[in-house]
C-alpha cells in the first residue's frame, strides 16, 4: 500500500501540471486560483481548517 500511496501523489502533481499548462492563460495564476478555491473549501471543515492554519503558520 505504501508504494501505491507514493504513486498517487506523484500522479496528482503531474495531472495538475498538465491541466494548468494546457489551458489558456497564465498557469501560475490558474494555480493560485485553484489553491485559493481548495483552501476556501477546506476552511469549512474543522479538521481541514486546523491543518491549513497549522501549515500557514497561523496556529
DRENLUMKOL-470434 format. One record per residue: residue in one letter; residue number from 1; x, y, z negated of N, C-alpha, C in turn. Coordinates in Angstrom, 3 decimals, m for minus. Atoms other than C-alpha are relative to their C-alpha. Layout:
BEGIN
type; seq; nX; nY; nZ; caX; caY; caZ; cX; cY; cZ
A; NUM; X; Y; Z; X; Y; Z; X; Y; Z $
...
This chain:
BEGIN
type; seq; nX; nY; nZ; caX; caY; caZ; cX; cY; cZ
X; 1; 0.810; m1.198; 0.000; 0.000; 0.000; 0.000; 0.850; 1.258; 0.000 $
X; 2; m0.847; m1.188; 0.080; 2.831; 2.414; m0.757; 0.444; 0.453; 1.388 $
X; 3; m0.456; m0.341; m1.349; 4.093; 2.265; 2.830; m1.128; 0.650; 0.791 $
X; 4; 1.144; m0.577; m0.700; 0.624; 2.966; 4.197; m0.253; 1.419; m0.489 $
X; 5; 0.204; m1.340; 0.547; 0.269; 5.962; 1.873; 0.989; 1.002; 0.559 $
X; 6; m1.001; m0.901; m0.576; 3.513; 7.481; 3.144; m0.282; 0.284; 1.464 $
X; 7; 0.293; m0.164; m1.422; 2.474; 6.951; 6.753; m1.178; 0.929; 0.215 $
X; 8; 1.185; m0.846; m0.140; m0.881; 8.626; 6.274; 0.380; 1.471; m0.137 $
X; 9; m0.426; m1.389; 0.175; 0.775; 11.819; 5.018; 0.747; 0.524; 1.212 $
X; 10; m0.756; m0.405; m1.191; 3.167; 11.949; 7.964; m0.931; 0.157; 1.195 $
X; 11; 0.949; m0.075; m1.109; 0.343; 11.266; 10.421; m0.874; 1.251; m0.110 $
X; 12; 0.812; m1.203; 0.202; m1.721; 14.080; 8.900; 0.778; 1.248; 0.399 $
X; 13; m0.827; m1.148; m0.383; 1.163; 16.528; 9.323; 0.124; 0.115; 1.516 $
X; 14; m0.121; m0.011; m1.461; 1.646; 15.544; 12.961; m1.315; 0.419; 0.636 $
X; 15; 1.318; m0.319; m0.544; m2.087; 15.777; 13.614; m0.294; 1.495; m0.090 $
X; 16; 0.296; m1.431; 0.142; m2.412; 19.303; 12.235; 0.927; 0.842; 0.865 $
X; 17; m0.920; m0.739; m0.860; 0.689; 20.475; 14.093; m0.471; m0.032; 1.445 $
X; 18; 0.495; 0.111; m1.381; m0.697; 19.180; 17.389; m1.254; 0.830; 0.202 $
X; 19; 1.252; m0.732; m0.126; m4.109; 20.668; 16.772; 0.252; 1.508; 0.041 $
X; 20; m0.279; m1.429; 0.053; m2.651; 24.090; 15.940; 0.735; 0.485; 1.242 $
X; 21; m0.753; m0.445; m1.176; m0.305; 24.207; 18.937; m0.806; m0.122; 1.273 $
X; 22; 0.799; 0.163; m1.207; m2.905; 23.046; 21.468; m1.079; 1.068; 0.126 $
X; 23; 1.062; m1.000; m0.021; m5.466; 25.683; 20.546; 0.554; 1.342; 0.478 $
X; 24; m0.394; m1.352; m0.416; m5.418; 29.184; 21.941; 0.293; 0.852; m1.217 $
X; 25; m0.301; m0.920; 1.079; m3.957; 31.939; 19.828; 1.284; m0.351; m0.728 $
X; 26; m1.210; 0.130; 0.806; m1.273; 32.099; 17.181; m0.117; m1.193; m0.950 $
X; 27; 0.096; 1.172; 0.881; m0.605; 28.725; 15.493; 0.210; 0.335; m1.474 $
X; 28; m0.227; m0.367; 1.403; 0.698; 30.381; 12.314; m1.244; 0.634; m0.605 $
X; 29; 1.232; m0.617; 0.497; m2.469; 32.458; 11.993; m1.069; m1.064; m0.219 $
X; 30; 0.982; 1.083; 0.159; m4.603; 29.352; 12.535; 0.319; m0.843; m1.228 $
X; 31; m0.386; 0.761; 1.191; m2.612; 27.527; 9.845; m0.399; 0.760; m1.260 $
X; 32; 0.406; m0.808; 1.164; m3.184; 30.400; 7.401; m1.507; m0.081; m0.209 $
X; 33; 1.457; 0.078; 0.101; m6.924; 30.340; 8.189; m0.447; m1.365; m0.526 $
X; 34; 0.343; 1.360; 0.433; m7.080; 26.555; 7.743; 0.318; m0.199; m1.477 $
X; 35; m0.388; 0.147; 1.401; m5.218; 26.682; 4.429; m0.912; 0.821; m0.908 $
X; 36; 0.905; m0.819; 0.799; m7.426; 29.505; 3.153; m1.354; m0.685; m0.143 $
X; 37; 1.282; 0.707; 0.059; m10.565; 27.547; 4.044; 0.086; m1.209; m0.935 $
X; 38; m0.169; 1.164; 0.874; m9.222; 24.421; 2.314; 0.103; 0.430; m1.454 $
X; 39; m0.130; m0.505; 1.369; m8.286; 26.447; m0.770; m1.345; 0.466; m0.538 $
X; 40; 1.327; m0.460; 0.426; m11.729; 28.067; m0.894; m0.897; m1.170; m0.375 $
X; 41; 0.802; 1.184; 0.302; m13.382; 24.642; m0.788; 0.490; m0.652; m1.287 $
X; 42; m0.566; 0.640; 1.192; m11.013; 23.222; m3.429; m0.360; 0.768; m1.264 $
X; 43; 0.306; m0.808; 1.180; m11.792; 26.108; m5.789; m1.409; m0.253; m0.533 $
X; 44; 1.361; 0.320; 0.448; m15.405; 24.867; m6.003; m0.041; m1.179; m0.968 $
X; 45; m0.035; 1.223; 0.796; m14.332; 21.696; m7.815; 1.037; 0.137; m1.106 $
X; 46; m0.895; m0.250; 1.136; m12.789; 21.858; m11.317; 1.358; m0.703; 0.080 $
X; 47; m1.289; 0.707; m0.047; m10.115; 19.188; m10.840; 0.882; 0.526; 1.122 $
X; 48; m0.786; m0.555; m1.108; m9.037; 20.506; m7.462; 0.431; 1.433; m0.308 $
X; 49; m0.343; m1.373; 0.373; m9.143; 24.081; m8.774; 1.225; 0.011; m0.903 $
X; 50; m1.145; 0.070; 0.912; m6.734; 23.119; m11.554; 1.282; m0.303; 0.760 $
X; 51; m1.189; 0.346; m0.782; m4.323; 21.589; m9.045; 0.441; 1.170; 0.873 $
X; 52; m0.337; m1.143; m0.848; m4.494; 24.601; m6.723; 0.639; 1.096; m0.853 $
X; 53; m0.526; m1.053; 0.865; m3.931; 27.008; m9.594; 1.378; m0.359; m0.537 $
X; 54; m1.313; 0.383; 0.515; m1.012; 24.999; m11.009; 1.055; 0.042; 1.114 $
X; 55; m0.939; m0.064; m1.131; 0.598; 24.771; m7.549; 0.332; 1.438; 0.350 $
X; 56; m0.211; m1.400; m0.311; 0.215; 28.520; m7.128; 0.744; 0.715; m1.120 $
X; 57; m0.715; m0.599; 1.117; 1.859; 29.167; m10.491; m0.833; 0.986; m0.801 $
X; 58; 0.890; m0.914; 0.725; m1.185; 30.930; m11.943; m0.567; m0.618; m1.250 $
X; 59; 0.542; 0.731; 1.146; m1.727; 28.484; m14.765; 0.222; 0.758; m1.280 $
